[in-house]
Amino acid sequence: MPEKRPFERLPAEVSPINYSLCLKPDLLDFTFEGKLEAAAQVRQATNQIVMNCADIDIITASYAPEGDEEIHATGFNYQNEDEKVTLSFPSTLQTGTGTLKIDFVGELNDKMKGFYRSKYTTPAGEVRYAAVTQFEATDARRAFPCWDEPAIKATFDISLVVPKDRVALSNMNVIDRKPYPDDENLVEVKFARTPVMSTYLVAFVVGEYDFVETRSKDGVCVRVYTPVGKAEQGKFALEVAAKTLPFYKDYFNVPYPLPKIDLIAIADFAAGAMENWGLVTYRETALLIDPKNSCSSSRQWVALVVGHELAHQWFGNLVTMEWWTHLWLNEGFASWIEYLCVDHCFPEYDIWTQFVSADYTRAQELDALDNSHPIEVSVGHPSEVDEIFDAISYSKGASVIRMLHDYIGDKDFKTGMNMYLTKFQQKNAATEDLWESLEDASGKPIAAVMNTWTKQMGFPLIYVEAEQVEDDRVLRLSQKKFCASGPYVGEDCPQWMVPITISTSEDPNQAKLKILMDKPEMNVVLKNVKPDQWVKLNLGTVGFYRTQYSSAMLESLLPGIRDLSLPPVDRLGLQNDLFSLARAGIISTVEVLKVMEAFVNEPNYTVWSDLSCNLGILSTLLSHTDFYEEIQEFVKDVFSPIGERLGWDPKPGEGHLDALLRGLVLGKLGKAGHKATLEEARRRFKEHVEGKQILSADLRSPVYLTVLKHGDGTTLDIMLKLHKQADMQEEKNRIERVLGATLSPELIQKVLTFALSEEVRPQDTVSVIGGVAGGSKQGRKAAWKFIKDNWEELYNRYQGGFLISRLIKLSVEGFAVDKMAGEVKAFFESHPAPSAERTIQQCCENILLNAAWLKRDADSIQQYLLQRKASPPSV
């Protein structure tokens, strides 16, 4: 491991009060000129000013103390490694206020960070570039020299000099637009002064866009900017945004502080979206919905992302974390409340059940590893900051906030949130500050409970056994850290303060008892529980822990899966806990396969989705054996009854969740080679391609996947042609994600080469290569080789952003041979990727865990699958 460099935050001698910034981008030669005049405060006499600055050349710099003359800087000392510049002055700058002036030039890079260029094609087919920004976490310094730390807040007066036929946007509304004196083709656009804010939330966009607009019921002007000619596709997001602003205003009891908010679709964009205050930027697929060509899952994603980014306008923008250590507060909170907001706008999505499958179980999977990390991480250097934008900050953060909200109750939670936002508005706060507000509101020991969840990594496994004592059920609970590698061994096992809910078959939707488990072992008496009633922990799968039941307790719960008397989210949680216990070697995988077969009557989309994920993990594992076909048979058996019930075409009265379920089930059956599904998919694909009967958006992914996996070179060529013709980014992405299903080695190479071609947007290359790695055993080998062979280009392209981590994770974590872990480790020792260091360790750990799982359970799984075939179970 390379030694960590000591990292220092900026000195506090000089700080900004206001930045007056004028930028003039050149959209043809990809450079920009900038003029900064900052009102600054010298707090301590000094002869130098240290700021953040990266890839910028300073031409002149001076400081003028108020009412005194200008002092020109005599030296600019760039510390490139630390992304800092030190301006040296010939005389001492005395305490007081003054004006710092800097003229500088920079480049509009193609790395999707800082002030960068984004490529688009005009409706007439001409390739052009927009100039856009992405500053979080530490890239405002690529657009202008600044104090680029979240706690150093100031106001901003921004103006942009741009071609007069282009749209220019920033955080605030336009207050003036006048011809630029030196060039009649340019205009200078001036924006209103911002509130006090952090640099990472500043944004500007220069390009060609159409928009749709409305006013929210509290009077905020909301616009959605789309590519030219696609204004129609902004309407769905506009509707969601207009409903969401008043929802948050009421929830936080704090008005939205700016006069307007713009949501804009950016062609080349690394993240899903970015919450810049008043100007939220999105990937096209996270914002644009075409009534005809968008599938249900895209609508849902757009609704969630809009909900997430708008929540940040309060939580993050109005009140900002003091340092990146507290990033999780921003992200965990927004990742939780986006679901609350979507549930308010679209109750028919059953979105809280989906939360468990999308966030909660994902976080638990990562957090069971030895190479996980606590929610609160001390970070310094920018490359370390990039690394914490992961499932722990977002998904575990959201999960523990959901648990906390449940523990406190909605009323006190809202009161506490309002206290927190009011107390810290336009300021910075740390995790402790939120606990304090919530403690004041609820009278519960919030800090004591929550520190066990945010300051130490991992989560507990609660082991429970029960005994009937006359009319009561006595439960014995014990907690130990849950580890992906099996039972916790080691000295002092960490302990958690666990809010535990217990329900019984008398009322499966109501907690019979709520307790706070604050010690390693506890006995609990449930009054008046009849011997034939079941008892379940973790009602609603809200507590962030896994449960291991004694075999008698588990036996009594299983009929509740078959007869659906257990609520959906509890059925899901039970199955997921068992699957992870099998992965960890605590129970046998065969036990879980038997439980999976009990889901034949399951109607719920999310329960199926989680089951499907776990079967996918098992399939990938067994692709390393010679009985891979047997597990495909098992998949077909589990999914064909529901497939037959659903059929191919929507029935009257069906909704959002039926559409999602149909796509999921048909895709699963098609991929497994279910004969009737494959034939129908081929028939419908042919009609689609010939233009006779266009596939509905919800059926495209499963059909594309099925025909490609069981197709040939001609099928791949047709798919690539559909990709080229697609006007919508969503359709291009849909095709990119399934290309990896193709099986022959030369076609796999063709897909990998395509991934790096001009046809695929740089942020989407990752999902094409990842799709190949996840598509088949030979795909996995080919993708890993491809990454090694093209490492320079890939690394250069994503330079330390989180996309590099995602690429590595998607492409190597399916391996299951010990020596592959060594190979991966060795490759990255000689090709370092600092921001992906932890991801690489996690991947190597997962490879070793897969290998151990295979050694442990492969034989018994094979025997079970063969014996099942000999005597099929009676359903």
LUMFIDO-143415 format. One line per 5 residues: number of its first residue (from 1); their letters; for each residue y, x negated, z negated of C-alpha. Coordinates in steps of 0.05 Angstrom, whole numbers. Each point is the difference from the previous one (the first is absolute). Layout:
N
NUM> A> Y X Z; ...
END
This chain:
875
1> MPEKR> 0 0 0; 69 -28 16; 43 -12 -62; 50 56 -13; 70 -22 12
6> PFERL> 48 14 -57; 41 59 22; 70 12 -24; 42 63 6; 72 -8 22
11> PAEVS> 49 -29 -50; 46 52 -33; 66 -38 6; 24 39 61; -18 72 17
16> PINYS> 22 50 54; 40 64 -13; 5 22 73; -25 -25 67; 43 14 60
21> LCLKP> -46 -17 57; 10 4 76; -58 -16 46; -1 -6 75; -71 -1 29
26> DLLDF> -13 -23 71; -58 42 26; -11 -45 61; -4 -69 -29; -25 22 -69
31> TFEGK> 53 -32 -44; 54 29 -44; 67 -22 -28; 21 19 -69; 63 0 -43
36> LEAAA> -6 10 -74; 57 11 -49; -27 9 -69; 41 18 -61; -33 -44 -53
41> QVRQA> 7 -15 -73; -4 -71 -27; -27 8 -70; -3 -74 -16; 42 -55 32
46> TNQIV> -41 -37 54; 10 -39 64; -58 31 37; -27 68 19; -75 10 9
51> MNCAD> -24 58 43; -61 21 38; -1 -16 74; -57 -7 51; 2 -15 75
56> IDIIT> 76 5 -1; 51 -52 20; 65 1 -38; 60 -20 42; 55 2 -52
61> ASYAP> 5 21 -73; 58 5 -47; 18 30 -68; 69 27 -18; 13 14 -73
66> EGDEE> 42 63 -8; 73 -15 13; -15 -73 16; -14 -39 63; -65 -7 37
71> IHATG> -46 -58 -17; -46 -20 58; -72 -18 -15; -13 -73 18; -76 3 1
76> FNYQN> -56 50 15; -64 -25 -30; -59 43 24; -63 1 -43; -45 30 54
81> EDEKV> -62 3 -43; 36 41 -52; 41 39 51; 64 -20 -34; 65 -32 20
86> TLSFP> 49 -36 -45; 73 1 20; 38 -59 -30; 75 3 -12; 48 -59 -7
91> STLQT> 31 30 -63; -25 42 -58; -1 76 9; 31 28 -64; -25 63 -34
96> GTGTL> 28 65 29; -7 39 64; 11 -24 71; -23 6 72; -57 -38 30
101> KIDFV> 3 -3 77; -58 -23 42; -7 -1 76; -71 -9 24; -50 11 56
106> GELND> -73 20 -2; -56 21 46; -29 69 13; -72 -22 -13; -65 33 22
111> KMKGF> -34 -4 -68; 16 71 -24; 40 -26 -59; 73 -13 -13; 46 21 58
116> YRSKY> -51 4 57; -10 26 70; -45 58 16; -25 11 71; 1 68 32
121> TTPAG> -5 30 70; 54 47 25; -23 66 31; 14 -33 68; -50 -55 -17
126> EVRYA> 48 -57 -15; -17 -47 -58; 57 -7 -50; 10 -22 -71; 30 32 -62
131> AVTQF> 27 -40 -59; -28 25 -66; -10 -23 -71; -55 -8 -52; 25 -34 -63
136> EATDA> -49 16 -55; -21 -43 -35; 40 -62 15; 27 2 71; 72 24 -5
141> RRAFP> 15 -75 -3; -23 -4 74; 58 46 20; 57 -26 -43; 8 -51 -57
146> CWDEP> -6 41 -64; -23 3 -72; -67 28 21; -29 23 -67; -9 72 -20
151> AIKAT> 41 -6 -64; 61 -29 35; 31 66 23; 65 9 37; 34 49 48
156> FDISL> -1 -11 75; 51 13 55; -38 -9 65; 24 0 71; -39 -13 64
161> VVPKD> 27 -23 68; -47 31 52; -3 21 73; 37 66 5; -60 38 29
166> RVALS> -44 -17 -61; -11 37 -65; 21 -41 -61; -23 22 -69; 4 -27 -71
171> NMNVI> -11 26 -71; 65 40 -1; 36 47 47; 45 -26 56; 74 1 -19
176> DRKPY> 30 -33 61; -19 -19 71; 49 -40 43; -2 -43 63; -14 -73 -14
181> PDDEN> 62 -41 21; -37 -57 35; -48 42 43; 10 70 27; -75 13 2
186> LVEVK> -5 -7 -75; 22 44 -58; 9 -17 -73; -33 52 -45; 21 2 -73
191> FARTP> -40 32 -55; 22 29 -67; -7 -42 -63; -68 5 -33; -13 12 -74
196> VMSTY> -19 -61 -41; -68 -20 28; -50 -56 10; -1 -43 63; -72 18 19
201> LVAFV> 22 72 13; 55 -16 49; -16 19 72; 28 5 70; -28 22 67
206> VGEYD> 29 -8 70; -38 33 57; -9 62 42; -22 63 -36; 3 75 1
211> FVETR> 3 41 -64; -11 68 -32; 40 20 -60; 7 52 -55; 34 8 -68
216> SKDGV> -43 3 -62; 15 59 -46; 39 -47 -45; 46 -20 58; -27 -68 20
221> CVRVY> 1 -15 75; -71 -18 21; -16 -31 68; -64 -24 31; 11 -52 56
226> TPVGK> -54 -5 53; -11 -38 65; 42 28 57; -30 65 27; -43 12 -62
231> AEQGK> 48 37 -46; -50 57 -3; -49 -46 -36; 49 -10 -58; 0 73 -21
236> FALEV> -60 -1 -46; 27 -59 -40; 69 32 -1; -30 63 -31; -38 -40 -53
241> AAKTL> 62 -42 -17; 45 61 -6; -50 32 -49; -12 -64 -38; 71 -20 -18
246> PFYKD> 13 64 -41; -69 -6 -31; 16 -70 -27; 70 20 -20; -30 55 -43
251> YFNVP> -57 -42 -25; 43 -59 -23; 60 45 -14; 44 -53 34; 34 15 68
256> YPLPK> -13 -43 61; 58 -48 -3; 18 -12 74; 33 47 51; -56 -8 51
261> IDLIA> -70 -24 11; -29 -24 66; -74 -9 15; -13 -42 61; -62 -20 40
266> IADFA> -3 -74 17; -48 -24 54; -20 -68 -30; -7 9 -75; -47 -36 -48
271> AGAME> -5 48 -58; -8 76 2; 73 10 -18; 57 -28 -41; 45 38 -48
276> NWGLV> 67 -31 18; 53 41 -36; 24 54 47; -34 -31 61; -76 4 -6
281> TYRET> -38 -37 53; -71 20 22; -55 -20 48; 0 51 56; -68 27 -24
286> ALLID> 27 12 -71; 57 44 25; -12 31 68; -43 63 9; -13 33 66
291> PKNSC> -22 72 -9; -52 -8 55; -24 -71 -7; 2 -15 -74; -60 11 -43
296> SSSRQ> -1 31 -70; -9 -66 -35; 63 -27 34; 41 58 -25; -26 -12 -69
301> WVALV> 15 -74 3; 71 14 24; 11 49 -57; -25 -50 -51; 40 -58 27
306> VGHEL> 64 41 4; -13 23 -72; -12 -72 -22; 62 -30 31; 47 56 -23
311> AHQWF> -25 -7 -71; 23 -72 3; 71 24 13; 1 14 -75; -56 -42 -27
316> GNLVT> 13 -69 27; 67 8 34; 42 34 -53; -39 -35 -55; -30 -65 23
321> MEWWT> -52 -46 -31; 30 -60 -35; -47 -48 36; -61 4 46; -46 -2 -61
326> HLWLN> 18 74 -8; -10 17 74; -58 43 -21; 49 48 -34; 33 14 66
331> EGFAS> -63 3 41; -48 31 -50; 50 54 -17; 16 17 73; -74 -1 18
336> WIEYL> -13 51 -54; 59 47 10; -9 2 76; -62 42 -15; 39 46 -48
341> CVDHC> 51 10 55; -52 14 55; -36 48 -47; 66 37 -7; 13 2 75
346> FPEYD> -72 11 23; -44 30 -54; -54 12 53; -13 -75 6; -36 -4 -68
351> IWTQF> 34 -67 -3; -16 -18 -73; -74 0 15; 15 -47 58; 39 -45 -47
356> VSADY> -65 -16 -37; -34 -22 64; 60 -35 31; 31 -36 -60; -40 5 -64
361> TRAQE> -68 -22 25; 31 -54 45; 36 -30 -60; -62 2 -42; -40 -36 53
366> LDALD> 50 -58 2; 13 0 -75; -73 -10 -18; 2 -70 32; 9 -64 -41
371> NSHPI> 55 -17 50; 41 62 -13; 67 -6 -37; 39 40 -51; 49 53 25
376> EVSVG> 57 -43 -28; -3 -69 31; 49 -55 -12; 23 -23 68; 50 -51 24
381> HPSEV> -2 -28 70; 8 49 59; -72 -13 23; -25 24 -68; 44 62 5
386> DEIFD> -31 19 67; -68 -3 -31; 11 54 -52; 11 56 50; -73 19 -8
391> AISYS> -45 56 -24; 12 -20 -72; 76 9 3; -5 63 42; -66 35 -14
396> KGASV> -16 -22 -71; 73 8 -16; -1 71 25; -66 15 -35; 24 -23 -69
401> IRMLH> 65 40 9; -42 61 18; -41 -12 -64; 65 -9 -40; 31 64 29
406> DYIGD> -63 38 -20; 1 -31 -70; 74 16 -12; 4 67 36; 47 18 57
411> KDFKT> 58 26 -43; 9 -62 -43; -15 -45 59; 59 30 39; 46 -5 -61
416> GMNMY> -19 -73 -8; 11 -15 74; 69 31 -2; 18 -41 -62; -23 -63 35
421> LTKFQ> 36 13 66; 64 21 -34; 1 -60 -47; -14 -52 53; 33 28 63
426> QKNAA> 31 -53 44; -33 -51 -46; -67 -35 -8; -57 15 -46; -67 -27 -22
431> TEDLW> -66 35 -14; 15 2 -75; 64 41 13; -40 56 33; -50 1 -58
436> ESLED> 57 5 -49; 30 60 35; -68 35 6; -15 -15 -73; 66 30 -23
441> ASGKP> -15 62 42; -72 10 -22; -7 -30 -69; -65 -33 22; -16 -75 -5
446> IAAVM> 13 -12 75; 14 -75 -2; -62 -15 -42; -45 41 45; 30 -23 66
451> NTWTK> 2 -74 -16; -76 1 -1; 2 26 72; 56 -43 30; -3 -67 -36
456> QMGFP> -75 -13 5; -41 6 63; -60 45 9; -20 65 -32; -56 25 -46
461> LIYVE> -69 28 12; -12 55 -52; -73 7 -19; -16 68 -29; -61 32 -32
466> AEQVE> -7 67 -33; -41 33 -54; -5 74 -18; 12 10 -74; -10 74 -16
471> DDRVL> 56 36 39; 39 -63 15; -5 -56 51; 12 -69 -29; 22 -53 50
476> RLSQK> -4 -75 -10; 51 -37 43; 7 -74 10; 46 -39 46; -10 -67 35
481> KFCAS> 38 -31 59; -31 23 65; -19 -59 45; -22 3 73; -53 -52 -17
486> GPYVG> -36 40 -54; 5 9 -75; 58 -38 -33; -23 -65 -30; 47 -44 -38
491> EDCPQ> 35 -7 -66; 55 48 -21; -5 58 48; 68 29 17; 13 69 -29
496> WMVPI> 41 58 27; 34 60 -31; -34 54 42; 24 72 3; -66 37 6
501> TISTS> -12 73 19; -66 35 -10; -21 64 35; -63 43 -3; -35 50 46
506> EDPNQ> 31 56 -41; 66 -14 36; -6 -58 49; 76 2 16; 26 -5 -71
511> AKLKI> -3 -57 -49; -38 21 -62; 25 -62 -35; 52 -55 12; -3 -65 -39
516> LMDKP> 30 -69 3; -56 -51 -4; 33 -59 -34; -61 -39 -24; -64 -29 30
521> EMNVV> -44 57 -25; 11 71 -21; -39 62 -20; 27 67 22; -24 69 -22
526> LKNVK> 5 57 49; -4 65 -38; -42 59 25; -34 -30 61; -66 33 17
531> PDQWV> -60 -45 15; -2 23 73; 73 -17 14; 20 -64 34; 56 -45 -26
536> KLNLG> 44 -42 46; 51 -55 -12; 64 -11 39; 18 70 23; 35 -4 68
541> TVGFY> -17 -74 6; 69 -16 -30; -18 -55 -51; -3 -69 32; -70 -16 -23
546> RTQYS> -72 7 23; -52 39 -39; -73 -17 -9; -40 59 -28; -66 -4 -37
551> SAMLE> -55 24 48; -7 66 -37; 75 15 7; -1 -20 74; -61 44 14
556> SLLPG> 37 60 -28; 62 -13 43; -35 -7 68; -14 75 10; 75 9 -5
561> IRDLS> 7 -39 65; -51 43 36; 27 67 -24; 72 -23 3; 15 21 -71
566> LPPVD> 30 -69 -12; 71 -1 30; 7 -41 65; 38 -58 -30; -53 -6 -55
571> RLGLQ> -57 2 51; 36 -56 37; 11 -41 -63; -72 6 -23; -27 -23 67
576> NDLFS> 51 -57 4; -16 -25 -70; -74 -1 15; 10 -36 65; 42 -55 -33
581> LARAG> -51 -6 -57; -53 -12 53; 43 -51 36; 8 -36 -66; -75 1 -12
586> IISTV> 5 43 -62; -43 55 32; -43 0 62; 30 19 68; -59 47 11
591> EVLKV> 25 43 -58; 66 8 38; -34 17 66; -37 56 -37; 67 26 -28
596> MEAFV> 31 -3 70; -54 47 25; 24 51 -51; 65 8 39; -32 43 55
601> NEPNY> 42 62 -18; 65 -39 -9; 59 35 33; 57 -46 -22; 31 -48 50
606> TVWSD> 20 -54 -51; -68 0 -34; -32 -12 68; 51 -52 17; -16 -41 -62
611> LSCNL> -75 8 11; 9 -21 71; 38 -64 -21; -55 -19 -48; -54 12 52
616> GILST> 41 -43 47; 1 -57 -50; -75 7 -8; -10 2 76; 40 -64 7
621> LLSHT> -42 -33 -54; -65 22 33; 22 -24 68; -24 -68 -26; -71 27 -5
626> DFYEE> -53 22 50; 1 73 -25; 72 16 20; -28 57 43; -30 33 -62
631> IQEFV> 67 6 -34; 28 31 63; -55 52 -4; 21 14 -72; 72 9 21
636> KDVFS> -21 49 54; -42 39 -51; 58 4 -50; 53 20 52; -37 44 49
641> PIGER> -2 64 -42; 76 -1 -10; 8 -20 73; -38 61 22; 39 46 -46
646> LGWDP> 67 -26 27; -16 -6 74; 49 -30 50; 54 52 5; 49 26 -52
651> KPGEG> -15 69 -25; 52 53 -15; 33 -8 -68; -18 -74 -7; 53 -48 -25
656> HLDAL> 19 -73 -8; -60 -21 -41; -51 32 47; 30 -40 57; -5 -65 -41
661> LRGLV> -72 16 -20; -22 16 70; 27 -67 26; -32 -38 -56; -69 32 7
666> LGKLG> -4 -3 76; 22 -73 -2; -53 -17 -51; -55 35 39; 23 -28 66
671> KAGHK> 3 -71 -26; -70 7 -30; -26 23 68; -15 73 -16; -27 24 67
676> ATLEE> 35 68 7; 66 -28 -24; -3 -59 48; -15 46 60; 56 48 -17
681> ARRRF> 49 -58 -12; -17 -29 69; 9 67 33; 67 13 -32; 24 -71 13
686> KEHVE> -16 7 74; 40 65 4; 57 -33 -39; 4 -60 47; -4 44 62
691> GKQIL> 57 42 -28; -42 64 1; 2 12 -75; 43 -45 -43; -31 -17 -67
696> SADLR> 38 28 -60; 33 -57 -39; -47 11 -59; -62 -12 42; 24 -62 37
701> SPVYL> -18 -54 -51; -72 25 -12; -12 10 75; 30 -67 20; -40 -36 -53
706> TVLKH> -65 34 19; 4 -13 75; 21 -72 -10; -54 -17 -50; -53 28 46
711> GDGTT> 35 -18 65; 7 -59 48; 53 -41 36; 22 61 40; 14 39 -64
716> LDIML> 41 -58 -27; 40 -4 64; 15 74 -3; 23 -7 -72; 46 -58 18
721> KLHKQ> 28 41 57; 14 59 -48; 34 -50 -46; 45 -25 56; 19 71 20
726> ADMQE> 13 26 -71; 73 14 -11; -8 9 -75; -10 -58 -48; -47 44 -41
731> EKNRI> -48 8 60; 3 -75 14; -17 -15 -73; -55 52 0; -33 -37 59
736> ERVLG> 14 -69 -29; -36 18 -65; -65 21 34; -6 -55 53; -41 -41 -48
741> ATLSP> -58 49 4; -21 -30 66; -66 -39 -8; -13 -50 55; 24 -72 -13
746> ELIQK> 41 -6 64; 35 67 -12; 15 -22 -72; 33 -62 29; 40 43 47
751> VLTFA> 25 43 -58; 19 -62 -41; 39 -29 59; 34 67 9; 22 -2 -73
756> LSEEV> 46 -59 13; 25 25 66; 69 29 16; -31 69 1; -8 2 -76
761> RPQDT> 60 -1 -46; -2 -60 -47; -8 43 -63; -61 35 32; -39 -62 20
766> VSVIG> -27 -1 -71; -34 68 6; -32 -18 67; -31 -64 -28; -18 35 -65
771> GVAGG> -33 56 40; -44 -51 36; -19 -32 -67; -18 67 -30; -34 27 62
776> SKQGR> -66 -38 0; -35 -62 -25; 13 -38 65; 73 24 -1; 8 -29 -69
781> KAAWK> -23 -69 23; 42 3 63; 63 22 -37; -6 -56 -51; -9 -51 55
786> FIKDN> 59 29 38; 45 -6 -61; -20 -72 -10; 11 -17 74; 67 35 3
791> WEELY> 24 -15 -71; 64 -37 20; 25 58 42; -19 54 -50; 29 -37 -60
796> NRYQG> 64 -15 38; 6 72 19; -5 29 -70; 28 -60 -39; -18 17 -70
801> GFLIS> 12 75 4; -53 46 -29; -30 11 70; -34 -68 -5; -35 22 -64
806> RLIKL> -22 65 32; -27 -37 60; -41 -47 -43; -27 56 -44; -20 45 58
811> SVEGF> -35 -55 37; -41 -36 -53; -17 46 -57; -60 31 34; -41 -65 -2
816> AVDKM> -58 -2 -48; -28 -70 2; 18 -51 -54; 15 -55 49; 53 42 36
821> AGEVK> 41 1 -64; 0 -76 2; 19 0 73; 59 47 -10; 24 -40 -60
826> AFFES> -5 -66 38; 37 27 61; 60 22 -42; 0 -65 -39; 15 -36 65
831> HPAPS> 43 57 28; 42 23 -59; 29 70 -3; 39 1 -66; 17 73 0
836> AERTI> -73 19 11; -29 -47 -52; -22 54 -48; -27 43 57; -43 -59 23
841> QQCCE> -28 -9 -70; -15 75 -4; -36 -2 67; -44 -58 -20; -17 35 -64
846> NILLN> -18 64 39; -45 -39 48; -39 -29 -59; -4 69 -32; -27 30 65
851> AAWLK> -52 -55 5; -23 13 -72; -2 75 12; -43 -10 62; -48 -46 -36
856> RDADS> -6 48 -58; -8 67 34; -19 -9 74; -75 8 -11; 4 62 -44
861> IQQYL> 50 32 48; -46 -14 59; -60 29 -37; 39 62 -19; 24 12 71
866> LQRKA> -70 -9 29; -33 44 -51; 54 53 12; -17 -1 74; -74 10 -16
871> SPPSV> 14 61 -45; 68 29 16; 34 31 -61; 3 76 -2; 73 20 -2
END
